[in-house]
């Protein structure tokens, strides 16, 4: 018996989750090509990538599929679907309490893991606020997706983009129904099957002529209606209800392609710190989010407020002019400082006293279509709290709600006419070691039932100009709209590429 097998069986029988790991050379394999190969026949899969500073690819890309369970929230109830045993279990606990327990039991220590290992991956939609705060949501939901979905993948591929290594890993959680010997064999087989998938070739399909067509996006608000929303928000500000609020606008269009097509275009057109592709059965979520929601890493909590926007210039000198103009705009600075204070308060709710610091203040970050003012807030998490506590302290982000947060959310519910659904929540993962990394669901597209939904918001303060705020929304939604146009007019088929044996 090999040492690997001996250790696996010994630890499994002690009730400890077990990992099998195999390192592969990745010098000719990319995260995206692997996504196409590994997830082709999978109902549930994900790819998380990152581009730092607008051009430098982040060190790790995370790919996973084949979950053993799926946690969802619908109509106020949490449910776990155990795919391996084919049964659903409705939870009596409140959604957040059930998630806290799931995060806890999915954690494990393994000295073999020297890279991130996402144990739970997915999204929490904006409607999750009603299970955190006393907020009543009554706007129409015309998308009808769960308030939250998290999957627990059995197979994970972590790409180290510096070392060109893929850490291919399987995880199994001990069960009385499966012996240690059988669990080991199943995991070895899963590793071998995944390697065979990666060894397949990707061939471009036959090219097809296509007529160029422009996608027609319709919105839930006409321009003049949104102007009225801005003015109504300003009345609340003048009356002292709030300092800021972030109303949003939704755009939808017919879209007959898969979400992965949109992701392929978006990751090239608008590289961002958080690139997300979630394929959850009939739901596809694609994002190039610029903004971290809440991160917990090595006991350090981080929130990174983004507020203040300008479109990108046509060249470097115009970029410089626009960035200086942005940093001298009193309205934008006031908006940013309010959200920086809110971020500092959110970190302070879960951090040890005296550990909260603003490590970056009002710097400019550039993206494909826009530039933003960005700050960074950090603090050491309290010893009695965990990743979910940190996430709940910042949920939803002030940059998509306003300040004070609860009153701003009440006003948003009045001003808007649709349930926010996926927009303004968060996406990301909980790590096996207790860490967490999430982004705000911004620059995010939802593909469902042959439709694409995009949503964007604008921060309204006392001197906001309705026309400018509406234009800011169009600028923010522009990257996703452009990405959708690119692949709609592509000469390639909906499958992108065909997978064949070498």
N, C-alpha and C positions, 0 to 999 in steps of 0.2 A: 504494500500500500504506500502510495506517495506521501510525502510530508504534507503537501497541500490538501490531499483528501483526508488524511488523518486529522489535521487541524480543523478542517471544515466540519467533519462529523462530530468531533469532540465539542466544539463550540456550539454547533447547532443543537446538540442534545442538552446543552445547558440553557437553551432558550434564547440564544443570541443571534441576531440577524447575521447572515454570512455573505461574503463577497468572493466572487472569482474574478480574476483580472488577467488580461493579456495585453501587452503593449505591441503596437504595430507601427511600422514606419509610415509616415503620412506625407512624404515629399511630393507625391503625385496625386494625392487624394485631398479633396477640399471638404469642408463641412457641408456645403450645399450639394455637391455630387453624392456624398454619403447619405444625405437626407433622401434624395431621390431613390437611391438603391435600397436603403434599409426600410423606409417607411412606405414603399409602393403598395404593399398589400395590408398595411396597418390602418385601422380606424382611428387610432389615437397615436399621435407623435408630436414632437416639438423640436425646434432648433432655436437656440439662444446664442446670438453673436454680439460683438461690440466693436465700435470704432471710436477711438479716443482722440480728442483734439481735432476732430473733423477729418483726419486722414490716416491715423495710425491704428491698425487693427489690434483689438484687445488680445491679451495672451490666450485666453481660453474661449473655446466655443463648445456649447453643450448640446448634445443630440440624444434623444431617447424615445422609446416606444414600448409597446407591449405591456401595459400596466396590469398589475394584479388587482388593483382596486381604483375606483373613481368616487371622489367625494363631491356631491353637488348640493346646492341650496335652491329650492323652489317653493314659492308660496309660504315662506317662513319656516320651512322644515328642511333639515339636513338629512341626507341619505348617503349610504355607502353601498356601491355596487361591487360585489366581489366577482370579478370576471372569471377567475380560475375555478370557482365553485358554483358560478351561475346563479347567484341569488342576491336580492337586495335587502338591505337592513336599514329601516327607518329609525333615526336616532331620536330619543326622547329629550336629549339636551338641547339647549339653545344653539343655533348655528356656530357662534363663536366659541362656545364651550366645547362643542364636538370637534371643532378644528384644532383647538388647543390640545386636546387629548390625542388626536391623530398625529399632530406634529411631534408630540412627546414619544409616542410608541414607534414612530418611524425613524427616530434618531438612533445612531449606533456609533461605536468607536471601532476603527480598524486601522492598524498601523501600516497596512499595505497601501492605504489611500494617501497619495501626496498631491492630489488635484481636487477641485470641487466635485462633490457628488450630490446632484439634485435628487432628493427623496420625494418631494412633492412639488409639482410644477403645474401652473395654470393661471387663472385670473380670478380676481374678486371684482365684480361689477360695482358701479356706483350705488345701486340699491342696497348693498350691504350696510350702508349707513343706518338703515332703520333697525338693525340688530345691534348697533353700537350706541347710537344716540336716540333721543326721543324725537325722531323726525318722522312725520307721516308723508308717505309718497302716494299720490293718487293720479298722477298723469298717465295718459294712455300708453300702454306698451305694445307697439306695433311690430316689434322684432321677435319677442317671445323666446328668449334664451334663458337658461338658468342664471340666477343672481351670481353664482360662483361655480367654477369647476376646477378641481385639482386632481391630477392623476399621479399615481405612484408607479413609476416605470420599473420594469424588471431588467431591461437592458439599457445601458447608458454608454455613450461614446464621448469622451472628453478630448478635444483637440488642443494640444499644446502648440500654439502657432509660432513659438520661438524654437522649440526643440524638434518640431515636425514629428511629433509622436501622437498616436491615438491610444488613449487608455480605454480599452474596451472592457466593460465591467457588467456583471450580473449581480443582482442582490436577491436573496430569498429570506423571507421572514418565517421562523419556525412555526410549524403547524402539526397538531397531533394526527392529522389525516395523512401526512406525508413523512415517511421515514427519512433520516439523515442521508442514508445511502441513495435513495431515490431522488432526493432534492439535489444531491451532488451531481448525479447523472443528468438530471434535467438542465442544470445550469451549464454543465460542460457542453451539452448538446446545443443549448441556446448560443453559447459563444461560437461554436463551430458553424452553426447555421448563419450567424451574422457575418462571420468572416467570409463565407462563401458568397453572401450577398455583395459584400464589398469588392470581391474579386470579379464581379461582372463588369462588362463594358457598357458605356453609355453612348448610344449612336444617335446622331441627329436624324429626325424623321424627314421624310420627303418634303421638300418645300412646296408650299401652296401659295398661289396668288390670292391676295386679299385686297378688297377695296378699302381705302382709308375711310374710316368712319369716326366721327367725334361722339364720345359718350355724352349723353344728355343727363345732367344732374338736376334733380329737382330738390327744393329745400322746404323745410317746414315753416320758414318765414320768408316773406318778400322783404326786399331791402327796406322799404318804408316801415314795415312792421318791426323790423329789428331796431330801426332808429327810435321808435316809440318805446321799445324795451329799454334801450340805453337811457332815454330821458326819464322813464319811470324809476330806473335804478338810481339815477342821480337825485331824484326826489327823496328816496329813502336815505341817501347819504346826507343830503342837506338837513333832513329832519333828525339826524343823529342815530338812526337805527344801526347803521353800518359805516365802515370806512371804505370798504371795497366789496364788489361782488363780481362774479364771473359768469354771465349768461352765455349760452352756447347756441349753435345753429347746426342742424343736421342736413346732410346731403345724401341722396340716394340715386342709384342708377341701375339699369339692367346690367348684369355681368354674368356671362355664361362660362367663364373660365374658373379654374380652381384657385384657391387662395395662394397656393405655392407659386403660381404664375405671377401674381401680384407681388409676392415677397421677392421673387427673383429680380423684378424690375426695381423695386423700392430700395433694396439693399445696395444697388449700384447708384441709383439716382440720388438717394438721400441717406448716406451713411451716417449713423448716429451712435451715441453711447449704448443705446439699447435697441438691438434688432431682434424682433420676436416673430416666430412663426409657430402658431398653435393650430394643429389639425385635430379637432375634437369631433369625430364622426361627421355630422352634417354642418358643423360650425367651423369656420376658418377665421382666425384672428391674426392679423398681420400688422406689425408696428415698426416704426423707426423713431422711437421716443427719445427726446433729448434729455428727459428729466428723471432722475432717480426719485423714487417714492420714499422708501426708507431702506437703509442697508444696515445689517448687523454683521460685523466681521471682527473676529478676535476681541469680542466684548466692546467694540466701539460702534456706537450708533451714529449714522450719518444721514442728514437731510440736506438736499442741494436745491434751494429755491431758484426758479427761473422766472423772471418777470421783467418786461421791457423788451420790445421787439421792433426791428426794422427789417425791411427786405434787403437782400444782398445787392451789392453794387455790381456794375458790369465789369469792373476791373479793381485792382488793388487800391488805387487812389480814391475811387468812389467808395469802396469799402471803408477806408480810413475816414473819409468825410462823414459817412453815415454813422459809423461807430462813435465818432466824436459828438455828432448831433444827438445820438441816443443818450450818451452819458451826460449831456447838458440839458436834457429834456426834464423839466421839473416834474411834470406829470408822471413820466415813466420812473423817475427816481423815487417819487413818493410812493408809487405802487410797489416798487421793489422793496423799499425799506419796511413797509407794512408787512409784506410777506416774509421778509427776513426775520422780523420780530416774531411772527407767528411760528416760523420754523424753529427759532430758538426756544420758544415756549414748548413746542411739541417734543423736541429733544429733551428739554428740562423735565418733562413729565415722567420720563423713564430713566434719566441719567442720575448718577451719583452727584451729590451737591458739590459745586465748585469745579466740575469737570467740563461744563459746556463752553465751547469756544467757537468763534467765527474764524475759520482758517483761511477763507478767501472771501473778499468783499467786493462786489460789483465789478467783476471782470467781464470781458466780452468773449463769447464763444460763437463760432461761425458754423452754419449748416448750409445745405445746398441752396435753400430758398430764402432763409432768414438768418438774422443774428440776434442773440439774446444777451441780456445782463444776467449774470450768474453769481451766486454766493454759495458758501459751503459752511455747514454747521455740524460740529461733532461733539460727542460726549461719551463717557464710559457708562455702560448700562449698569443699573442697580443689580446687586447680586441675587435679589429675589425675583427678578423679572427675566423674560425670555424674548425670543424673536417676535412672537405674535403680539406680545405686549407692546413692543417697539412699533410694530406695524400699526396696531390699533391707535396708538398715540398720535400718529400722523395721518390717519385715514379719515376722510379723503384729504388730499393735499390742499393747502390754502391757495395754491396757484390755479386750482380749478373750482374753488368754492368762493373764498373771500374771507373777510375779517370784520367782526368776530365770526367765527366759522359757522356756528349753529344758526344764528340769525340769517347769515348769508344764504345758507342752504334752504331755509324756509322761504326766502325771497326768490331764490332760483326756482323752487317748486311752483311759485305763483307766476313768475314771468315766462317760464318755458311751458310748452304744451305737450311734450312727449317724455316718457320715462327715459332717463339717460342710458340705461342698460349697460353696455360694455364701456362707454365713454366715461372718463374721469375716475375710474376705479384704478386697479393696478394689475400688473402681470409680473411673474417672476418665479422664484423657487425658494424652498427651504432646504438647507444643506443637512447632510447626515451628521455633521458635527455641531449643529445648533445655530449655525450662521444663516443668513437670509439675504437675498438681493432682489429688490423689486423696482419696477419703474412705473410711472404714471401712464395710464392708457391715453396717451396723446399721440397725434400723428398715427392714428390707429384705424385700420379698416376692418370691417366685419363682412365676410362673405357667407351668405346663407340664402338658400332657395333662389338661386340665380339672381341675387341682388347684392350690390356693394353699398355699404353704409359707411359714411365718414362724418365725423363731428369735430367741431373746433369752437373754442370760446375766446372771449376778450375780457380783460380785467377793466372794470369800470370804476373810476374814482370821480371826485367832485367836479373836475374840469375836463372830463372826457368829451370828445367830439364824436357824435354818432357815426358820421361818415368814415372817420379814421378807424373806429373800432370795427366797423363792418369790413373794411378793407383788410384789417389785421386778421380777421377770421378767414378771409379768402386766401391770404398769403399762407396761413398755417395749413389750410386744407389743400393747398396747391400741389405739394409734393406727392401726396397720395393720388390726387386726380391725374397728375402727369404720369405717374407710374402705371396707373390703370390704362391710360391711353396708349402707352408704349406697347404693352403686351396685347391689347385688343387689336392693334394694327400690325402685330408681328406676323411673319410669314409661317411661323411654326404652329403645330397643332396644339390642342389643349393639353396633351400629355407632356409637353416640353421636349422630352427625349424618350426614346425607347431603351429599355434595359435588356441586354442580351448577354449570353455566356460568351466568354472569350474563346 
